[in-house]
Amino acid sequence: MPATRVSPPAYFPDGPCPREKWDERTPEAAGLRRVSLDALAEHVRGRGVVVSGGYLVYAWGEHTRSADLASARKPIISTLLLIAVQERVIGSVDEPIVRFEPRLHQINCGKDATITWRHLASQTSGYGWSEAPGAAWSYNDFALALYYDTLVNRVFQRDGTWLLQSHLARPLGFEDPAHFNTIVRPGDEPRRGRIAMSPRDHARFGLFYLRGGNWNGTQLLRRDLVDEALTSIVPVDLPPTTGIDAEMLPGQISHGGGKRTGAGGAGRYSFNWWLNLPDAHGTPLFAGAPPDAYVAKGLGMTRALWVIPSLDLVVAWQGANWGEDGQPPQAQQVAARLMAEAASGR
């Protein structure tokens, strides 16, 4: 993917002191069209940031406030998986997770004992459905909970927030609070596996991927593992699940959603990133954005992290104005077009 061809820049938003303030530039200094960024902020509303050349060039709303990322957190979980591979805590992403969760032998006549980390990261595990692992695609938050709990509690055997802080927040110099087990709605109990993070720190995570796992001269995540995350694409001809339920582990929770039968990930999904690639009909995910864009999105993209290597652009937002039920394609397409327009003056 084009992301593998971007050279590290001279500037990173980090220095010798932790939590150093992110240096800012004007959109004009970065060669961006302010009018398009103004239109983006008005369209999205909520709060967000735009990063170009490693600099914070535009922000709107309370962009330093940490809140639930919803499904936009999923590439962070897959990054922790890749760190486990790098640290040789697990052998590879193709290792069956039954090594750490032996109860999978006991359900569905052993079908789920062949689920690998790659299956979980690509939403092709078949967990809770009748299909064998790798045979169908389903956006499945029960499988995500299995993924997170097995990785955090059985592989690393550490608290999720500790892992987030030690492997990402501190090395990347996060400026705002970031933690797992966030409270999704006021008055609720903390929800296991959900991440609270600010848009500007989420953008740091995006910049980390844009720079190929390198941060200020240190290769925090091997380049081949970053490439793995962005090129392990679900086959475009993989069918969606038929929706026939199967047994799950006793007490299995969801991280918030259910088990969906839609086919949207085929040809476009890789280690919990959404890639701007065509589906089986040749239609790209976001017609207005460059084909090398990749996105983390949650709750109908009311929370989002965009990485566009060809434009050297990272955009993160929370609280978009188009509601939390469903995914309004037209609103997302308008946002994609405005981001591309902002960089068109270069």
Order of alpha helices (4+ residues) and beta strands (2+ residues): alpha-beta-beta-beta-alpha-alpha-alpha-alpha-beta-beta-alpha-beta-beta-alpha-beta-beta-beta-beta-beta-alpha
